[in-house]
Amino acid sequence: MNKLRPVIGITTSLTRAQWSTWDQQAALLSFAYIDAIQRAGALALMIAPDPALVERPDEALDLLDGLIISGGSDIDPSAYGQDPHPLTIDTVPERDQLELALTRRAVELDLPVLGICRGMQVLNVAFGGTLIQHLPDELGHQHHRRSPGSFDGADHDVRLKPGSLAARVAGGHTHVTLSHHHQGIASIGEGLEVTGHSTLDDLPEAIEAPAQHFVLGVQWHPEADERSPVIAALVRQAALYRNGRGSL
């Protein structure tokens, strides 16, 4: 039986959560991601931390037509060979391990991949890149996360490289974004290219793998902006992948 919609896998965080009378560990994901995937015409499949998938990522990837590495808390800096900054907090190594394994294998398979915020950082770390652990230390401002827990006042422009996947997806060379992060790209991972920079301070805000059909990381949050074409572009590419066709 043919699938009616492309299937997009999306990773979840692992955290304590309260509902009804319960306070337990939970796999958690903002419904904004699910809503954006569904509005784009795809089926969302949440992927929680799973030690078996670290060893056998194909067990999940074989079910998918595309993969989103979602946003969330900081990556454990041991994943890129650094000691933690005092403001690097709420790390979840089990999540890091799964996302790194899924990302590496998905890129190897040429499965369409979109990394959002933390997910862009995971993409970079997966291929040997490093991160700035607290941007205000380097940039002298907090404009990339003006209001913790909110996108209020978080919009700014990103300048995209002409001809890049990021520019094709965004539909132009300048893209208005919603930002909420205190970490960013330091050195770029092997096989990746920076194709977007913040107009605030030239911070890298889009990366991609030019050798693949669709491997894109964005430092902003397209799921939080109904006008954004980014997730819909991933879904279109996932449909092409499912049907054995090329790129957008």
N, C-alpha and C positions, 0 to 999 in steps of 0.2 A: 504493500500500500504506500503510495507516494505521500510525503509530508505536504500539508497544505501551506504551511508557513515555514520560513527559515527558522532554525533553532539557534538562539543566541545564549550561550552560557555566560554567566556573570558571577564573579567571586563575591563572597560575603566576608564580613568581619566576624570576629569571635569575641563576645563581650558579656558582661552581666546585664541582665535586663529584667524589668518588672512588668508583669501583666496579671490582671485579676489579683489573686492573693499570692502569686508566685514570684520568687526572686531567684533566678537560675541563670546559668551560662546559656547563651543563645547565639545562633548564627543570625546575623543582623544585616539588613540592607535597606536603605531608604527606598520607599516605593516609587520615588521619582524616577529611578533607573528603570524599574519594571514598566511603569507607565510609558516612558519614552520608547522603550523597545516595542511595546504593544502598539502604540500609536504609529510606529514605523512599519507595522505589519508583520512582526515576528513573534515567536513564542519565546518567553524568557525562562531559562532553567538555572536556578540558583545552585552554586557549587560551594559547599562548606568545606573548611579544612578537613583533610582526610589523609592520614599517613600513607595509606595504600596508593593513593593517586600520586604522591610524590615519587614513588617507585614506578608506577604504571600510569602515567598521565593519559595514555591513549584510551584507557578505559572510559574516561569522560570525554576526551576530544573526539572519539569516534561517533559520539552522539550529536555533535555540534556542526553547525555551518559557520559559526563565528564566535569569537570570545571577547568579552569585555572584562578587563581588570579594573575593578571599581576603586573609588576613592576611600579614604579612611585615615587611620592613625599612622604614625611613623614606622618606617621599616627599621628593624634592628640593624644598627650600623655595622655589626659584625659581618653582615652579608656583603659589605663592600670594604671590609678591612679597616674599620675605624673604631675608636672608642666612643661611647655615647657622650653627646653634649648634654649639659644639665637640663636643657629644654627639649631633648628628644625623649618623648614619654609614650606610654600606652602601647609599647611594642608587643607584637604577638608573633613569635618565631614560627609557630605552626602555620599561620597564614602566609608568612613570608615564604616558607619552604614550598608550600603548595603553589603559590602564584608564580614563583620563579621557575618551578618545574613545568607548569602548564605553559608559561610564556615561551620558554626555550623550545619546547616540543611543538607548540603551535606554529611558531615561526619556521621551524624545520619542515613542517608539513605544508607550509604556505597557507594555513588557515587564516582567514581574516581576523586581525587582532586590533582592538582599540584599548589603549590604556588611558584612564581618566584620572587626573591629578596624581594621587599616590600611584595609580596604575601606570602613568608615564614614568614615574621614578622606578617602579618595579621593572619595566621594560628596559630602562637604562642599566640598572644594576644586573639584570639577567645576563647582559652581554659585556660585563666588566667595567661599566661606568661607575662613577661615584657621585655623592650628593653633598651639597651644602646643608648642614644640619640645622642652621638657624639663620635665615636670610637677613634679618635686621643687623646681625653682626657684620655681614659683608656689604649690605646695601645702605645701611643707615636709616632705613624707614620700614614701616609695617604696612605698606599700601597693598601688599598681596593678601593680607588677612586683616582688613581694617576692623572688622567686628566679629570676633570669634563666635561661631555658632550661627552666623547669619551672612547672607549675601548682600546686605544693605551697603550701598556705596562701594560694591566690589567690582563694578564694571570698569574695564579698561580695554584698550585696543592691543591687538597682537599683529605684528608685521610678518607676513608670510612670504616665503621665497617663491618667486614666479616659476610656474611649471611643476611645483611640488605637489605631492598628494594632498598635503594640508591645504594648499591654495585651491586645488580642484574641489575638495570636499566643502570648503568654506564658501566657494564661489567668488573669490576675489583675493587681493593681496593684503587687505586689512580686514580684520575680523574683530567685532566687539565681543568680549568675553566676560564671564562671571568667575571670579577668582577667590579661593579660600585655602591658602597654604602658607606654611612658614619654612618649608624646605624647597630645594630646587636642584637643578642639574649643575654639577661641577665639571668633571671630565665625561666625555661622551663615550658610550659603549661601542665595542667593535662592530662594524657593519651598520651602524646607525649614523644618521645625519641630523643636525639641528636645522629645522626649516621654518621655525617661527620664533620671534623675539618680542618681548614686551616693549611697547613704546614708552613705558615708564622709565626703564633702566637697562634695556637690552638683555634682560634675563631670558635664557632659553625657555620657550613655552610650547614648542611643538617639535617632536622628533619623529623620524620614520626610518624604515629600512628600504632603501631604494631598490634592492635586489628582489624584493617580494611584491606581490600584487597589492596587498593592503595590510601594512603594519604601521600603525600611527599611534603616537602618544600625544595627548594634549594636557597642558597643565591647568586648564580651566574646567568648568563643570557644564557640559552641554545638556545634561539631563535636567538642569535647573532652569533652562531657558527654552521655552517652547518654540522660539524662532530659530533655534540652532539646527543646522542641517547635518550635524556630525553623526549622530546615531543612525539617522535614516540612511546615510551613505554607507555605513557599515552593514546595515541590513540589506541594502541593494547588492553589495559585494558578496554577502553571505549567500544570497539567492543565486548569484553567478557561480560561486564555489560549489554549491549543491548540484548545479546542473553541468558542472565540468567546463565552465566557460572562463574567459579571461577577466580583465580588470575593467573598472568603470571608465 
